Amino acid sequence: EIGTLGLNRIQNFTKMLEPYELGFPACLSTYHEMSQDVDIATILDTSYTLLSRCFFDFKIKANNQSFQSRKAAQLVDYNLRNMETTLSSVINSMFNYKQFGFSLAEKVYAEDTNPKSPYYGTYRLEKIAVRPQQTLDLTNPFTTSEDGREILGFNQNITTSLLFNSYKQVPDNLLGKRFIPIEKAFMVGYKITDANPIGESPLKALYRNWREKNLINEYEVIGVSKDVGG
């Protein structure tokens, strides 16, 4: 007998793990682990570089025939250029939806206190604050309407993030649940729908190859350790 069942067993084991490792919330840990793979990390880093170049500068277009359109474009342009962080930094931070399938942020408004500003005394967009996926409430990430047809906002539960960042000390005043209404939410993702607000990670297509490679690597390490041990 020349053939072996080894590869077949690895494939079957991978299929068995897939629904568990790719289901929410376990997928957050899985995709984080996948991003540490040298091949996948190279792809993600290249994507980040290309994206940051696209948002190095921007221009808000308006209907030049409409005074209201030009005025609105000026307002949007001023807001995006005068945030605490640059728009390219925000986009770069939110681009990890390529890793997790979705990315969340909160729109933060503040009164414009700059006397030289054309919008002095009015409220403007102070920043777009990115909220890590791991800080979502893992059992109830989104709040929906009673009929289940509309998403009202998303829920954070900082205690859950300790599962992923146990080495960090979080102040007591930050622990607990937070509700961010949809009006203040900013969300991007891949294949996001009303029925699936967390989208689908592009890394999902690489899961089987990645898992099989890891299993084979583990078997090789076990084999080497046994040979070394005699």
C-alpha positions as CSV (number, residue, x, y, z in Angstrom):
1,E,0.0,0.0,0.0
2,I,1.5,3.3,-1.2
3,G,-1.2,5.9,-0.4
4,T,-1.9,7.5,3.0
5,L,-4.9,8.9,4.8
6,G,-3.0,11.7,6.4
7,L,-4.0,14.5,4.0
8,N,-7.6,13.3,3.9
9,R,-7.8,13.5,7.7
10,I,-6.3,17.0,7.7
11,Q,-9.0,18.1,5.2
12,N,-11.8,16.5,7.2
13,F,-10.5,18.1,10.4
14,T,-10.4,21.5,8.8
15,K,-14.0,21.1,7.6
16,M,-15.1,20.1,11.1
17,L,-13.4,23.3,12.6
18,E,-14.7,25.7,10.0
19,P,-18.2,26.4,11.3
20,Y,-16.9,26.9,14.8
21,E,-13.9,29.1,13.9
22,L,-15.7,31.2,11.4
23,G,-18.9,31.8,13.4
24,F,-19.4,35.0,15.3
25,P,-17.8,35.9,17.7
26,A,-15.1,33.2,17.4
27,C,-14.3,34.5,13.9
28,L,-12.8,37.7,15.4
29,S,-10.1,35.6,17.0
30,T,-9.7,33.4,14.0
31,Y,-9.2,36.4,11.6
32,H,-6.8,38.0,14.0
33,E,-4.7,34.8,14.1
34,M,-4.9,34.5,10.3
35,S,-3.5,38.1,9.9
36,Q,-0.4,37.0,11.7
37,D,0.4,34.5,8.8
38,V,3.3,35.9,6.7
39,D,1.5,35.4,3.4
40,I,-1.8,36.9,4.5
41,A,-0.1,39.8,6.3
42,T,1.8,40.7,3.1
43,I,-1.5,40.9,1.2
44,L,-3.2,43.0,3.9
45,D,-0.2,45.4,4.2
46,T,-0.1,45.9,0.4
47,S,-3.8,46.7,0.4
48,Y,-3.3,49.3,3.3
49,T,-0.5,51.0,1.3
50,L,-2.5,51.3,-1.9
51,L,-5.6,52.6,0.0
52,S,-3.6,55.3,1.9
53,R,-2.3,56.7,-1.4
54,C,-5.9,57.1,-2.6
55,F,-6.9,59.2,0.4
56,F,-3.7,61.3,0.5
57,D,-5.9,64.2,-0.7
58,F,-9.6,64.5,-1.8
59,K,-12.1,66.8,-3.4
60,I,-15.7,67.2,-2.6
61,K,-17.7,67.6,-5.8
62,A,-20.8,69.8,-6.0
63,N,-23.4,70.8,-8.5
64,N,-22.0,74.2,-9.6
65,Q,-25.4,75.3,-10.8
66,S,-26.8,75.0,-7.3
67,F,-25.9,77.4,-4.5
68,Q,-27.1,75.0,-1.9
69,S,-25.0,72.2,-3.3
70,R,-21.9,74.3,-3.3
71,K,-22.6,75.5,0.2
72,A,-23.1,71.9,1.4
73,A,-19.9,70.8,-0.3
74,Q,-17.9,73.5,1.4
75,L,-19.3,72.4,4.8
76,V,-18.4,68.8,4.2
77,D,-14.9,69.7,3.0
78,Y,-14.3,71.9,6.0
79,N,-15.4,69.2,8.4
80,L,-13.3,66.5,6.9
81,R,-10.2,68.7,6.7
82,N,-10.4,70.0,10.3
83,M,-11.0,66.8,12.3
84,E,-8.6,65.8,15.1
85,T,-7.2,63.1,12.9
86,T,-6.8,63.2,9.1
87,L,-9.3,61.4,6.9
88,S,-6.6,59.1,5.5
89,S,-5.8,58.0,9.1
90,V,-9.4,57.2,9.7
91,I,-9.8,55.3,6.5
92,N,-6.6,53.4,7.2
93,S,-7.8,52.3,10.6
94,M,-11.2,51.3,9.3
95,F,-9.7,49.3,6.4
96,N,-9.3,46.4,8.7
97,Y,-12.8,45.4,7.5
98,K,-10.7,43.5,4.9
99,Q,-9.7,41.4,7.8
100,F,-12.8,41.1,9.9
101,G,-15.5,41.8,7.3
102,F,-16.8,45.0,8.9
103,S,-15.5,48.1,10.7
104,L,-17.3,50.4,13.1
105,A,-16.7,54.0,14.0
106,E,-18.6,56.7,16.0
107,K,-19.2,60.2,14.6
108,V,-18.2,62.7,17.3
109,Y,-19.6,66.3,17.1
110,A,-18.3,69.4,19.0
111,E,-19.0,73.1,18.9
112,D,-16.6,75.1,16.7
113,T,-14.7,77.4,19.0
114,N,-12.3,78.8,16.4
115,P,-13.2,82.5,15.9
116,K,-11.5,82.4,12.5
117,S,-13.7,79.6,11.3
118,P,-16.6,80.3,8.9
119,Y,-18.7,78.0,11.0
120,Y,-17.8,79.5,14.4
121,G,-20.4,78.8,17.1
122,T,-22.0,75.9,15.2
123,Y,-21.5,72.2,15.6
124,R,-19.1,70.3,13.4
125,L,-17.6,66.9,13.0
126,E,-14.8,66.7,15.6
127,K,-13.6,63.2,14.7
128,I,-14.5,59.8,13.4
129,A,-13.6,57.5,16.3
130,V,-12.9,53.9,15.3
131,R,-14.3,51.3,17.6
132,P,-12.5,47.9,17.6
133,Q,-14.5,44.9,16.6
134,Q,-13.5,43.1,19.7
135,T,-15.2,45.6,21.9
136,L,-18.6,44.7,20.6
137,D,-21.0,42.9,22.9
138,L,-20.4,39.3,21.7
139,T,-23.9,38.1,22.6
140,N,-25.8,41.1,21.4
141,P,-23.7,43.3,19.1
142,F,-26.6,45.1,17.5
143,T,-29.9,46.5,18.8
144,T,-32.8,46.2,16.4
145,S,-36.4,47.5,16.4
146,E,-39.2,45.4,17.9
147,D,-40.1,44.0,14.5
148,G,-36.5,43.2,13.7
149,R,-36.5,45.1,10.5
150,E,-34.3,48.0,11.4
151,I,-30.9,48.3,13.2
152,L,-31.1,51.0,15.9
153,G,-27.5,51.0,16.9
154,F,-24.6,48.8,18.1
155,N,-23.6,47.8,21.6
156,Q,-20.1,47.8,23.1
157,N,-19.1,45.7,26.1
158,I,-15.6,46.6,27.2
159,T,-15.4,43.5,29.4
160,T,-15.4,41.3,26.4
161,S,-12.4,43.0,24.9
162,L,-10.3,41.7,27.9
163,L,-10.6,38.2,26.3
164,F,-8.4,39.5,23.4
165,N,-6.3,42.0,25.3
166,S,-5.8,40.5,28.7
167,Y,-2.5,42.1,29.1
168,K,-4.0,45.6,29.2
169,Q,-5.4,47.2,32.3
170,V,-8.7,48.9,31.5
171,P,-9.9,51.7,34.0
172,D,-13.0,50.8,35.9
173,N,-14.9,53.8,34.5
174,L,-14.6,52.4,31.0
175,L,-15.9,48.9,31.8
176,G,-19.5,48.0,31.0
177,K,-21.9,48.4,28.2
178,R,-22.3,51.3,25.8
179,F,-25.1,51.9,23.2
180,I,-24.2,53.9,20.1
181,P,-27.3,54.9,18.1
182,I,-27.2,54.3,14.4
183,E,-27.4,58.1,13.7
184,K,-23.9,58.4,15.2
185,A,-22.5,55.2,13.7
186,F,-20.3,55.0,10.7
187,M,-19.9,51.5,9.3
188,V,-18.2,49.9,6.3
189,G,-17.8,46.3,5.4
190,Y,-17.7,43.6,2.8
191,K,-21.0,42.0,1.7
192,I,-22.9,43.8,4.4
193,T,-26.7,43.5,4.3
194,D,-29.6,44.4,6.6
195,A,-29.8,40.7,7.5
196,N,-26.0,40.4,8.0
197,P,-24.6,43.7,9.4
198,I,-21.2,42.1,10.3
199,G,-20.6,41.3,6.6
200,E,-18.2,38.6,5.5
201,S,-14.4,38.7,5.7
202,P,-12.5,38.2,2.5
203,L,-10.2,36.0,4.6
204,K,-12.9,33.5,4.7
205,A,-12.0,32.2,1.3
206,L,-8.4,31.6,2.6
207,Y,-9.5,29.8,5.7
208,R,-9.2,26.2,4.6
209,N,-5.8,26.6,3.0
210,W,-4.5,28.5,6.0
211,R,-5.8,25.9,8.5
212,E,-4.5,23.0,6.5
213,K,-1.0,24.6,6.3
214,N,-1.0,25.2,10.0
215,L,-2.0,21.6,10.8
216,I,0.7,20.3,8.5
217,N,3.3,22.6,10.1
218,E,2.3,21.3,13.6
219,Y,2.7,17.7,12.4
220,E,6.1,18.6,11.1
221,V,7.2,20.1,14.3
222,I,5.9,17.1,16.2
223,G,7.9,14.8,13.9
224,V,11.0,16.9,14.3
225,S,10.7,16.9,18.1
226,K,10.3,13.1,18.2
227,D,13.4,12.7,16.0
228,V,15.4,15.0,18.3
229,G,14.2,13.1,21.3
230,G,15.4,9.8,19.8
